Amino acid sequence: MKIQDIVVPDLGSFADVPVIDVLVAVGDVVEAETPLVTLETDKASMDVPAPHGGTVSEILVGKGSKVSKGSVIVRLAVDDAVVPTTAAAAPSGAAA
């Protein structure tokens, strides 16, 4: 098994964005596109999805935490056969 950092994607000009919900717990098995946390910018709420499947090994943020582009939010234990193209998750978008 390999540990993969999952980071906050590019949020445009936003920085110090609050985490309004953590949607997974340590030990949860997630698939690609499973929402991990919900962030709230001035304009919208958005989920940050898992870029690939794995098991949540560590959660580095909590409700009320402030994050910016590149902040590590979750660590996933992934099978060595899984070769992600990037650790950065793309926003799935959600309305405010």
N, CA, C and O atoms as CSV, one atom per row, in Angstrom:
chain,resi,resn,atom,element,x,y,z
A,1,MET,N,N,0.839,-1.190,0.000
A,1,MET,CA,C,0.000,0.000,0.000
A,1,MET,C,C,0.877,1.244,0.000
A,1,MET,O,O,1.984,1.255,0.538
A,2,LYS,N,N,0.357,2.268,-0.608
A,2,LYS,CA,C,1.052,3.538,-0.731
A,2,LYS,C,C,0.118,4.626,-0.203
A,2,LYS,O,O,-1.094,4.543,-0.401
A,3,ILE,N,N,0.661,5.639,0.465
A,3,ILE,CA,C,-0.148,6.751,0.983
A,3,ILE,C,C,-0.115,7.892,-0.027
A,3,ILE,O,O,0.954,8.320,-0.463
A,4,GLN,N,N,-1.293,8.377,-0.392
A,4,GLN,CA,C,-1.433,9.448,-1.379
A,4,GLN,C,C,-2.081,10.654,-0.712
A,4,GLN,O,O,-3.162,10.534,-0.136
A,5,ASP,N,N,-1.430,11.822,-0.782
A,5,ASP,CA,C,-2.015,13.063,-0.269
A,5,ASP,C,C,-3.070,13.571,-1.235
A,5,ASP,O,O,-2.827,13.626,-2.441
A,6,ILE,N,N,-4.226,13.939,-0.731
A,6,ILE,CA,C,-5.280,14.560,-1.535
A,6,ILE,C,C,-5.302,16.035,-1.142
A,6,ILE,O,O,-5.433,16.379,0.033
A,7,VAL,N,N,-5.171,16.896,-2.147
A,7,VAL,CA,C,-5.037,18.327,-1.883
A,7,VAL,C,C,-6.217,19.123,-2.427
A,7,VAL,O,O,-6.969,18.654,-3.282
A,8,VAL,N,N,-6.354,20.332,-1.912
A,8,VAL,CA,C,-7.390,21.251,-2.382
A,8,VAL,C,C,-7.041,21.679,-3.807
A,8,VAL,O,O,-5.906,22.073,-4.074
A,9,PRO,N,N,-8.010,21.604,-4.725
A,9,PRO,CA,C,-7.764,22.032,-6.105
A,9,PRO,C,C,-7.679,23.554,-6.210
A,9,PRO,O,O,-7.869,24.265,-5.224
A,10,ASP,N,N,-7.396,24.035,-7.399
A,10,ASP,CA,C,-7.362,25.473,-7.667
A,10,ASP,C,C,-8.751,26.053,-7.413
A,10,ASP,O,O,-9.735,25.613,-8.008
A,11,LEU,N,N,-8.821,27.028,-6.538
A,11,LEU,CA,C,-10.093,27.667,-6.193
A,11,LEU,C,C,-10.218,29.053,-6.807
A,11,LEU,O,O,-11.027,29.863,-6.355
A,12,GLY,N,N,-9.426,29.327,-7.826
A,12,GLY,CA,C,-9.442,30.656,-8.417
A,12,GLY,C,C,-8.724,31.622,-7.500
A,12,GLY,O,O,-7.640,31.317,-7.003
A,13,SER,N,N,-9.305,32.767,-7.272
A,13,SER,CA,C,-8.656,33.792,-6.450
A,13,SER,C,C,-8.948,33.627,-4.959
A,13,SER,O,O,-8.566,34.480,-4.158
A,14,PHE,N,N,-9.618,32.541,-4.579
A,14,PHE,CA,C,-9.985,32.342,-3.182
A,14,PHE,C,C,-8.849,31.706,-2.389
A,14,PHE,O,O,-8.145,30.826,-2.886
A,15,ALA,N,N,-8.679,32.162,-1.149
A,15,ALA,CA,C,-7.713,31.581,-0.212
A,15,ALA,C,C,-8.377,31.540,1.158
A,15,ALA,O,O,-9.343,32.262,1.404
A,16,ASP,N,N,-7.872,30.715,2.031
A,16,ASP,CA,C,-8.436,30.569,3.377
A,16,ASP,C,C,-9.940,30.297,3.327
A,16,ASP,O,O,-10.736,30.976,3.975
A,17,VAL,N,N,-10.300,29.287,2.542
A,17,VAL,CA,C,-11.693,28.895,2.362
A,17,VAL,C,C,-12.082,27.943,3.497
A,17,VAL,O,O,-11.342,27.003,3.786
A,18,PRO,N,N,-13.229,28.171,4.143
A,18,PRO,CA,C,-13.612,27.293,5.249
A,18,PRO,C,C,-14.118,25.925,4.791
A,18,PRO,O,O,-14.802,25.794,3.776
A,19,VAL,N,N,-13.754,24.914,5.579
A,19,VAL,CA,C,-14.305,23.567,5.412
A,19,VAL,C,C,-15.628,23.573,6.168
A,19,VAL,O,O,-15.655,23.821,7.373
A,20,ILE,N,N,-16.732,23.298,5.460
A,20,ILE,CA,C,-18.029,23.316,6.139
A,20,ILE,C,C,-18.514,21.916,6.502
A,20,ILE,O,O,-19.447,21.767,7.290
A,21,ASP,N,N,-17.878,20.880,5.925
A,21,ASP,CA,C,-18.246,19.518,6.292
A,21,ASP,C,C,-17.141,18.558,5.885
A,21,ASP,O,O,-16.526,18.719,4.831
A,22,VAL,N,N,-16.893,17.564,6.719
A,22,VAL,CA,C,-15.992,16.461,6.394
A,22,VAL,C,C,-16.899,15.261,6.180
A,22,VAL,O,O,-17.637,14.865,7.082
A,23,LEU,N,N,-16.846,14.681,4.980
A,23,LEU,CA,C,-17.821,13.675,4.573
A,23,LEU,C,C,-17.341,12.236,4.727
A,23,LEU,O,O,-18.095,11.304,4.449
A,24,VAL,N,N,-16.095,12.042,5.167
A,24,VAL,CA,C,-15.536,10.701,5.331
A,24,VAL,C,C,-14.907,10.579,6.714
A,24,VAL,O,O,-14.704,11.575,7.410
A,25,ALA,N,N,-14.605,9.351,7.098
A,25,ALA,CA,C,-13.932,9.079,8.369
A,25,ALA,C,C,-12.742,8.167,8.098
A,25,ALA,O,O,-12.702,7.473,7.082
A,26,VAL,N,N,-11.782,8.172,9.006
A,26,VAL,CA,C,-10.636,7.280,8.877
A,26,VAL,C,C,-11.152,5.843,8.798
A,26,VAL,O,O,-12.002,5.427,9.586
A,27,GLY,N,N,-10.623,5.102,7.834
A,27,GLY,CA,C,-11.040,3.718,7.628
A,27,GLY,C,C,-12.068,3.553,6.532
A,27,GLY,O,O,-12.288,2.438,6.059
A,28,ASP,N,N,-12.714,4.651,6.110
A,28,ASP,CA,C,-13.693,4.563,5.022
A,28,ASP,C,C,-13.003,4.169,3.727
A,28,ASP,O,O,-11.919,4.664,3.417
A,29,VAL,N,N,-13.634,3.279,2.972
A,29,VAL,CA,C,-13.156,2.918,1.643
A,29,VAL,C,C,-13.928,3.785,0.659
A,29,VAL,O,O,-15.159,3.779,0.649
A,30,VAL,N,N,-13.197,4.534,-0.172
A,30,VAL,CA,C,-13.828,5.441,-1.131
A,30,VAL,C,C,-13.454,5.043,-2.551
A,30,VAL,O,O,-12.427,4.405,-2.787
A,31,GLU,N,N,-14.296,5.427,-3.475
A,31,GLU,CA,C,-14.035,5.225,-4.895
A,31,GLU,C,C,-13.746,6.578,-5.522
A,31,GLU,O,O,-13.959,7.616,-4.895
A,32,ALA,N,N,-13.263,6.570,-6.749
A,32,ALA,CA,C,-13.036,7.819,-7.475
A,32,ALA,C,C,-14.327,8.626,-7.496
A,32,ALA,O,O,-15.410,8.077,-7.700
A,33,GLU,N,N,-14.208,9.914,-7.288
A,33,GLU,CA,C,-15.314,10.879,-7.293
A,33,GLU,C,C,-16.153,10.870,-6.018
A,33,GLU,O,O,-17.140,11.602,-5.943
A,34,THR,N,N,-15.800,10.069,-5.013
A,34,THR,CA,C,-16.498,10.132,-3.727
A,34,THR,C,C,-16.165,11.468,-3.067
A,34,THR,O,O,-14.987,11.781,-2.899
A,35,PRO,N,N,-17.173,12.270,-2.685
A,35,PRO,CA,C,-16.884,13.544,-2.014
A,35,PRO,C,C,-16.187,13.309,-0.671
A,35,PRO,O,O,-16.609,12.462,0.116
A,36,LEU,N,N,-15.117,14.070,-0.421
A,36,LEU,CA,C,-14.344,13.938,0.815
A,36,LEU,C,C,-14.675,15.041,1.810
A,36,LEU,O,O,-14.924,14.770,2.985
A,37,VAL,N,N,-14.677,16.289,1.338
A,37,VAL,CA,C,-14.997,17.446,2.177
A,37,VAL,C,C,-15.812,18.432,1.353
A,37,VAL,O,O,-15.788,18.398,0.123
A,38,THR,N,N,-16.529,19.308,2.040
A,38,THR,CA,C,-17.259,20.388,1.382
A,38,THR,C,C,-16.633,21.706,1.813
A,38,THR,O,O,-16.436,21.960,3.002
A,39,LEU,N,N,-16.324,22.541,0.820
A,39,LEU,CA,C,-15.738,23.860,1.052
A,39,LEU,C,C,-16.763,24.921,0.693
A,39,LEU,O,O,-17.663,24.672,-0.110
A,40,GLU,N,N,-16.632,26.109,1.287
A,40,GLU,CA,C,-17.552,27.203,0.968
A,40,GLU,C,C,-16.766,28.450,0.611
A,40,GLU,O,O,-16.097,29.045,1.456
A,41,THR,N,N,-16.859,28.841,-0.664
A,41,THR,CA,C,-16.253,30.095,-1.100
A,41,THR,C,C,-17.310,31.181,-0.959
A,41,THR,O,O,-18.429,30.909,-0.523
A,42,ASP,N,N,-16.960,32.409,-1.326
A,42,ASP,CA,C,-17.935,33.501,-1.268
A,42,ASP,C,C,-19.108,33.254,-2.206
A,42,ASP,O,O,-20.211,33.751,-1.977
A,43,LYS,N,N,-18.866,32.482,-3.267
A,43,LYS,CA,C,-19.879,32.331,-4.302
A,43,LYS,C,C,-20.604,30.991,-4.293
A,43,LYS,O,O,-21.721,30.905,-4.803
A,44,ALA,N,N,-20.005,29.941,-3.728
A,44,ALA,CA,C,-20.628,28.621,-3.815
A,44,ALA,C,C,-20.029,27.654,-2.803
A,44,ALA,O,O,-18.953,27.880,-2.249
A,45,SER,N,N,-20.761,26.575,-2.585
A,45,SER,CA,C,-20.227,25.442,-1.832
A,45,SER,C,C,-19.782,24.416,-2.857
A,45,SER,O,O,-20.409,24.266,-3.905
A,46,MET,N,N,-18.696,23.706,-2.555
A,46,MET,CA,C,-18.241,22.681,-3.494
A,46,MET,C,C,-17.639,21.514,-2.737
A,46,MET,O,O,-16.984,21.679,-1.708
A,47,ASP,N,N,-17.881,20.333,-3.277
A,47,ASP,CA,C,-17.285,19.127,-2.729
A,47,ASP,C,C,-15.937,18.900,-3.384
A,47,ASP,O,O,-15.763,19.171,-4.572
A,48,VAL,N,N,-14.984,18.402,-2.610
A,48,VAL,CA,C,-13.694,17.982,-3.153
A,48,VAL,C,C,-13.750,16.460,-3.198
A,48,VAL,O,O,-13.788,15.811,-2.153
A,49,PRO,N,N,-13.754,15.878,-4.410
A,49,PRO,CA,C,-13.878,14.426,-4.532
A,49,PRO,C,C,-12.524,13.720,-4.500
A,49,PRO,O,O,-11.479,14.329,-4.731
A,50,ALA,N,N,-12.570,12.430,-4.208
A,50,ALA,CA,C,-11.368,11.601,-4.298
A,50,ALA,C,C,-11.010,11.453,-5.775
A,50,ALA,O,O,-11.889,11.182,-6.593
A,51,PRO,N,N,-9.736,11.625,-6.132
A,51,PRO,CA,C,-9.341,11.473,-7.532
A,51,PRO,C,C,-9.269,10.007,-7.955
A,51,PRO,O,O,-9.257,9.701,-9.147
A,52,HIS,N,N,-9.221,9.101,-6.971
A,52,HIS,CA,C,-9.166,7.662,-7.238
A,52,HIS,C,C,-9.600,6.942,-5.975
A,52,HIS,O,O,-9.777,7.565,-4.927
A,53,GLY,N,N,-9.770,5.647,-6.071
A,53,GLY,CA,C,-10.206,4.873,-4.924
A,53,GLY,C,C,-9.093,4.628,-3.920
A,53,GLY,O,O,-7.910,4.732,-4.245
A,54,GLY,N,N,-9.488,4.302,-2.698
A,54,GLY,CA,C,-8.535,3.978,-1.647
A,54,GLY,C,C,-9.230,3.951,-0.302
A,54,GLY,O,O,-10.455,4.047,-0.220
A,55,THR,N,N,-8.443,3.820,0.747
A,55,THR,CA,C,-8.955,3.816,2.115
A,55,THR,C,C,-8.450,5.065,2.821
A,55,THR,O,O,-7.255,5.361,2.791
A,56,VAL,N,N,-9.356,5.795,3.454
A,56,VAL,CA,C,-8.973,7.016,4.171
A,56,VAL,C,C,-8.074,6.615,5.343
A,56,VAL,O,O,-8.504,5.903,6.251
A,57,SER,N,N,-6.818,7.081,5.312
A,57,SER,CA,C,-5.881,6.740,6.383
A,57,SER,C,C,-5.694,7.886,7.374
A,57,SER,O,O,-5.313,7.666,8.523
A,58,GLU,N,N,-5.965,9.115,6.919
A,58,GLU,CA,C,-5.806,10.274,7.801
A,58,GLU,C,C,-6.632,11.432,7.263
A,58,GLU,O,O,-6.715,11.635,6.051
A,59,ILE,N,N,-7.239,12.186,8.162
A,59,ILE,CA,C,-7.976,13.401,7.798
A,59,ILE,C,C,-7.249,14.556,8.464
A,59,ILE,O,O,-7.089,14.575,9.685
A,60,LEU,N,N,-6.807,15.522,7.660
A,60,LEU,CA,C,-5.980,16.604,8.176
A,60,LEU,C,C,-6.735,17.904,8.395
A,60,LEU,O,O,-6.137,18.894,8.818
A,61,VAL,N,N,-8.034,17.927,8.119
A,61,VAL,CA,C,-8.849,19.126,8.321
A,61,VAL,C,C,-10.095,18.744,9.108
A,61,VAL,O,O,-10.458,17.571,9.199
A,62,GLY,N,N,-10.729,19.737,9.663
A,62,GLY,CA,C,-11.984,19.532,10.366
A,62,GLY,C,C,-12.949,20.634,9.994
A,62,GLY,O,O,-12.573,21.606,9.339
A,63,LYS,N,N,-14.184,20.484,10.409
A,63,LYS,CA,C,-15.187,21.510,10.154
A,63,LYS,C,C,-14.688,22.819,10.753
A,63,LYS,O,O,-14.311,22.871,11.923
A,64,GLY,N,N,-14.690,23.880,9.942
A,64,GLY,CA,C,-14.214,25.184,10.389
A,64,GLY,C,C,-12.768,25.471,10.032
A,64,GLY,O,O,-12.321,26.613,10.136
A,65,SER,N,N,-12.022,24.441,9.608
A,65,SER,CA,C,-10.636,24.667,9.170
A,65,SER,C,C,-10.627,25.569,7.947
A,65,SER,O,O,-11.596,25.596,7.188
A,66,LYS,N,N,-9.544,26.304,7.752
A,66,LYS,CA,C,-9.376,27.148,6.565
A,66,LYS,C,C,-8.332,26.490,5.673
A,66,LYS,O,O,-7.267,26.089,6.142
A,67,VAL,N,N,-8.646,26.380,4.377
A,67,VAL,CA,C,-7.735,25.754,3.422
A,67,VAL,C,C,-7.557,26.638,2.197
A,67,VAL,O,O,-8.372,27.518,1.922
A,68,SER,N,N,-6.487,26.389,1.476
A,68,SER,CA,C,-6.192,27.091,0.229
A,68,SER,C,C,-5.718,26.060,-0.785
A,68,SER,O,O,-5.517,24.893,-0.447
A,69,LYS,N,N,-5.541,26.492,-2.020
A,69,LYS,CA,C,-5.051,25.606,-3.073
A,69,LYS,C,C,-3.782,24.900,-2.599
A,69,LYS,O,O,-2.852,25.534,-2.101
A,70,GLY,N,N,-3.763,23.581,-2.761
A,70,GLY,CA,C,-2.589,22.801,-2.403
A,70,GLY,C,C,-2.567,22.289,-0.972
A,70,GLY,O,O,-1.704,21.482,-0.623
A,71,SER,N,N,-3.505,22.743,-0.127
A,71,SER,CA,C,-3.561,22.235,1.253
A,71,SER,C,C,-3.919,20.750,1.232
A,71,SER,O,O,-4.840,20.343,0.523
A,72,VAL,N,N,-3.200,19.946,2.001
A,72,VAL,CA,C,-3.521,18.518,2.096
A,72,VAL,C,C,-4.726,18.379,3.017
A,72,VAL,O,O,-4.719,18.868,4.146
A,73,ILE,N,N,-5.771,17.700,2.517
A,73,ILE,CA,C,-6.989,17.550,3.309
A,73,ILE,C,C,-7.174,16.132,3.835
A,73,ILE,O,O,-7.659,15.929,4.949
A,74,VAL,N,N,-6.782,15.153,3.018
A,74,VAL,CA,C,-6.977,13.744,3.355
A,74,VAL,C,C,-5.795,12.956,2.818
A,74,VAL,O,O,-5.201,13.320,1.803
A,75,ARG,N,N,-5.459,11.879,3.506
A,75,ARG,CA,C,-4.473,10.929,2.981
A,75,ARG,C,C,-5.201,9.615,2.729
A,75,ARG,O,O,-5.929,9.112,3.585
A,76,LEU,N,N,-4.984,9.070,1.528
A,76,LEU,CA,C,-5.586,7.795,1.153
A,76,LEU,C,C,-4.514,6.725,1.053
A,76,LEU,O,O,-3.435,6.970,0.512
A,77,ALA,N,N,-4.804,5.546,1.571
A,77,ALA,CA,C,-3.963,4.377,1.342
A,77,ALA,C,C,-4.482,3.746,0.056
A,77,ALA,O,O,-5.647,3.358,-0.035
A,78,VAL,N,N,-3.604,3.652,-0.933
A,78,VAL,CA,C,-4.009,3.126,-2.239
A,78,VAL,C,C,-3.181,1.899,-2.581
A,78,VAL,O,O,-2.045,1.749,-2.130
A,79,ASP,N,N,-3.763,1.035,-3.378
A,79,ASP,CA,C,-3.070,-0.149,-3.855
A,79,ASP,C,C,-1.905,0.303,-4.724
A,79,ASP,O,O,-2.035,1.263,-5.483
A,80,ASP,N,N,-0.780,-0.372,-4.622
A,80,ASP,CA,C,0.392,-0.008,-5.421
A,80,ASP,C,C,0.098,-0.020,-6.917
A,80,ASP,O,O,0.777,0.663,-7.684
A,81,ALA,N,N,-0.904,-0.784,-7.340
A,81,ALA,CA,C,-1.255,-0.854,-8.760
A,81,ALA,C,C,-1.961,0.417,-9.234
A,81,ALA,O,O,-2.005,0.699,-10.431
A,82,VAL,N,N,-2.510,1.182,-8.287
A,82,VAL,CA,C,-3.192,2.430,-8.645
A,82,VAL,C,C,-2.133,3.495,-8.870
A,82,VAL,O,O,-1.363,3.826,-7.969
A,83,VAL,N,N,-2.106,4.028,-10.087
A,83,VAL,CA,C,-1.135,5.076,-10.406
A,83,VAL,C,C,-1.920,6.317,-10.783
A,83,VAL,O,O,-2.248,6.510,-11.954
A,84,PRO,N,N,-2.230,7.176,-9.790
A,84,PRO,CA,C,-2.998,8.381,-10.107
A,84,PRO,C,C,-2.191,9.327,-10.984
A,84,PRO,O,O,-0.968,9.411,-10.869
A,85,THR,N,N,-2.892,10.035,-11.861
A,85,THR,CA,C,-2.220,10.999,-12.729
A,85,THR,C,C,-1.855,12.254,-11.963
A,85,THR,O,O,-0.897,12.939,-12.324
A,86,THR,N,N,-2.604,12.572,-10.905
A,86,THR,CA,C,-2.325,13.735,-10.070
A,86,THR,C,C,-2.980,13.546,-8.722
A,86,THR,O,O,-3.988,12.849,-8.606
A,87,ALA,N,N,-2.415,14.158,-7.708
A,87,ALA,CA,C,-3.010,14.075,-6.371
A,87,ALA,C,C,-4.076,15.138,-6.179
A,87,ALA,O,O,-4.865,15.059,-5.238
A,88,ALA,N,N,-4.113,16.131,-7.056
A,88,ALA,CA,C,-5.078,17.221,-6.918
A,88,ALA,C,C,-6.429,16.786,-7.449
A,88,ALA,O,O,-6.534,16.290,-8.571
A,89,ALA,N,N,-7.436,16.966,-6.661
A,89,ALA,CA,C,-8.787,16.635,-7.072
A,89,ALA,C,C,-9.402,17.836,-7.778
A,89,ALA,O,O,-9.122,18.982,-7.428
A,90,ALA,N,N,-10.233,17.570,-8.764
A,90,ALA,CA,C,-10.930,18.641,-9.467
A,90,ALA,C,C,-12.236,18.925,-8.741
A,90,ALA,O,O,-12.874,17.997,-8.244
A,91,PRO,N,N,-12.644,20.179,-8.669
A,91,PRO,CA,C,-13.897,20.477,-7.989
A,91,PRO,C,C,-15.083,19.887,-8.739
A,91,PRO,O,O,-15.125,19.931,-9.968
A,92,SER,N,N,-16.044,19.338,-8.007
A,92,SER,CA,C,-17.228,18.793,-8.650
A,92,SER,C,C,-18.319,19.847,-8.729
A,92,SER,O,O,-19.271,19.711,-9.498
A,93,GLY,N,N,-18.175,20.895,-7.934
A,93,GLY,CA,C,-19.099,22.031,-7.989
A,93,GLY,C,C,-20.442,21.730,-7.361
A,93,GLY,O,O,-20.980,20.632,-7.505
A,94,ALA,N,N,-20.971,22.708,-6.669
A,94,ALA,CA,C,-22.305,22.639,-6.082
A,94,ALA,C,C,-22.760,24.072,-5.841
A,94,ALA,O,O,-21.946,24.958,-5.583
A,95,ALA,N,N,-24.036,24.285,-5.926
A,95,ALA,CA,C,-24.566,25.640,-5.742
A,95,ALA,C,C,-24.577,26.023,-4.272
A,95,ALA,O,O,-24.606,25.167,-3.388
A,96,ALA,N,N,-24.554,27.317,-4.033
A,96,ALA,CA,C,-24.565,27.811,-2.640
A,96,ALA,C,C,-25.938,27.727,-2.056
A,96,ALA,O,O,-26.140,28.096,-0.899
